[in-house]
Amino acid sequence: MASETFVRGAAPDEEVTAEFTVLFRGIELSPELAERARATIRQCVADRLALPSRIRERLPSPTGDGGAMIPGLWSRIVVLHAVRDATLRSLLTDPAHRLTFDANAAAMQSQLAAARPDWAT
């Protein structure tokens, strides 16, 4: 049975199933759209797993001290999820389904933010 929550660190197939279940809760998809959605999620999971685990970026500082080190990995994950969500949302034509999807995606992002590791704060 698929998990009803996003599961970080699960096997890729389990992550795809969990993300699909959360993002499309309350939305009926045709088999063709469901497969397209799963393919999009599968690509996002693969892209996320391909990221190095210790990326750091230096941001400019207004004080000129070179900036503070911040985790670049987290920002890349956020971008991957934004692209995934926009692509998945574009599959939906019913405005009610889009609203449901938006609420599901927002809830998933909140859950992800709450699980953000300490180094990413």
C-alpha positions in Angstrom: 0.0 0.0 0.0 1.3 3.5 -0.9 2.2 5.8 1.8 0.0 8.9 2.3 3.0 11.1 3.0 6.1 12.1 1.2 8.9 9.7 2.2 12.5 11.1 2.0 15.1 8.4 1.6 12.7 5.7 0.4 13.6 3.6 -2.6 13.0 5.5 -5.9 9.9 3.5 -6.9 8.5 4.0 -3.4 9.2 7.8 -3.6 7.4 8.0 -7.0 4.3 6.2 -5.6 4.3 8.2 -2.4 4.6 11.6 -4.3 2.0 10.6 -6.8 -0.4 9.6 -4.0 0.1 12.8 -2.1 0.0 15.2 -5.2 -3.0 13.6 -6.8 -5.1 12.8 -3.7 -8.7 13.6 -4.6 -8.0 13.8 -8.4 -9.1 11.1 -10.8 -6.6 10.7 -13.7 -7.0 8.7 -16.9 -4.5 5.9 -17.2 -2.5 7.9 -19.8 -2.3 11.0 -17.7 -1.4 8.9 -14.6 1.5 7.4 -16.5 2.6 10.8 -17.7 2.5 12.1 -14.2 4.4 9.1 -12.8 7.1 9.6 -15.5 7.4 13.3 -14.5 7.7 12.4 -10.9 10.2 9.5 -11.7 12.4 12.0 -13.5 12.3 14.5 -10.6 13.3 11.7 -8.2 16.1 10.6 -10.5 17.3 14.2 -10.8 17.1 14.7 -7.0 19.1 11.5 -6.4 21.7 12.6 -8.9 22.5 15.8 -6.9 25.7 15.7 -4.9 25.0 15.5 -1.2 27.2 18.3 -0.1 26.8 21.2 -2.5 27.6 24.7 -1.1 27.2 28.0 -2.7 28.5 31.4 -1.6 26.1 34.2 -1.7 27.2 37.8 -1.9 26.9 39.7 1.3 25.7 43.3 1.6 28.4 43.9 4.1 31.1 42.8 1.7 32.5 40.0 3.9 32.2 37.4 1.1 28.8 36.2 2.2 27.7 33.3 4.4 27.9 29.7 3.2 24.4 28.3 2.5 23.4 24.9 1.3 23.0 25.0 -2.5 21.6 21.5 -2.4 18.4 22.6 -0.8 17.8 25.4 -3.3 18.3 22.9 -6.1 15.7 20.5 -4.6 13.2 23.4 -4.3 13.7 24.2 -8.0 13.3 20.6 -9.0 10.0 20.4 -7.1 8.8 23.6 -8.6 9.5 22.4 -12.1 7.8 19.0 -11.3 4.7 20.7 -9.9 4.4 23.1 -12.8 4.7 20.2 -15.3 2.2 18.1 -13.3 -0.3 20.9 -13.0 -0.2 21.5 -16.7 -1.6 18.0 -17.2 -4.8 19.1 -15.5 -7.5 20.9 -17.4 -10.3 21.0 -14.8 -10.0 24.1 -12.6 -11.2 22.2 -9.5 -8.5 19.6 -10.1 -5.9 22.3 -10.4 -7.1 23.8 -7.1 -6.9 20.4 -5.4 -3.5 19.8 -6.9 -2.2 23.2 -5.7 -3.4 22.4 -2.1 -1.8 19.0 -2.2 1.5 20.4 -3.6 1.5 23.1 -0.9 1.0 20.6 1.8 3.8 18.4 0.4 6.1 21.4 0.3 5.2 22.3 3.9 6.0 18.7 4.9 9.3 18.8 3.0 10.2 22.1 4.6 9.5 20.7 8.1 11.8 17.8 7.3 14.6 20.1 6.1 17.9 19.0 7.7 19.6 21.4 10.2 22.4 22.1 7.8 20.0 23.7 5.4 18.7 26.3 7.8 
